[in-house]
Amino acid sequence: MNGLLLDILFCLMAYSILLAIIIWKKGKKEDGNGGSNDDDGGLPVLTPPELDLPPGVCLPIDGPRQVIHESDEVLA
């Protein structure tokens, strides 16, 4: 029984040490700008990209609209 108790004790001690290292590394990772870095990389995109559409195809100016016709209405 003493061997099992020592194994459990060593496992708990190793777990505690690894948990402390993880917490210590995570706290050290914080940068000086208040943590506002979103890690997206690159420069911010201010304008949408210009699309090279084939002739005769144009993008709609307004967003999509959902039109409900009277015949499509479901009476509850």
N, C-alpha and C positions, 0 to 999 in steps of 0.2 A: 504494500500500500504506500510505502514511503517513496518508492520510485515513481508511482503515478502522481503523487502530490508534488514531487520535484519537477516532473514534466509539465504539469499544469502551471506551476510557479514560473518556470522558465518561459513558457509560451506567453503568459500574461506580461512578463517583463519585456520580452521581445516586441510584443504588440504595443506596449506603452512607449517603448523607445521609437518604434517606427511611426507611431501616431504623433509623437512630439516632433520628429524630424519633418513630417509632412506639414504640420501646423507652422513650424518655424520657417520652412521654405516658402509657404504661401504668404506669410506675413512679410517676408523679405522681398517678395515680388512686387509689392505696391510701389508705384512710381510717384514722383514728386508733384505731378499735376492733378492730384486729387482723384486719381482713378478714372478720369474721363476718357481714357483711351479705349475705343471700341474694337481695336485690333482688326479693322477691316482692310488695312493696307491700302496703299496707293493714294492718289489725290481725290478730293471730293468731286463728284459729278454735279455741275451746276446746270447744265442744259442736257436735254435728251439727245441721243445720237441722231444724226441725219441718216435716214434710210434711203437706199437706192432702190426705188420701186420700179417695176417694169412700166412701159408706156400704157396709159389708160387706167392705171390703178392709183387711187389717191386715198389718203387716210381721212376718216370722218372727222369733222370738226368737233361735233358734240359726242358725248358718251352714248353708250347703247341705251335704248329706251324700251320699256316693256309696255306694249299696248294690249289692253284687255278688251276684246270685242264683246258685245252683248250676247252673242250666241255662245261664247266660250265660258260665260259665267256659270258657276255651279250653284244651284239653289239648295240651301241647307234646310 
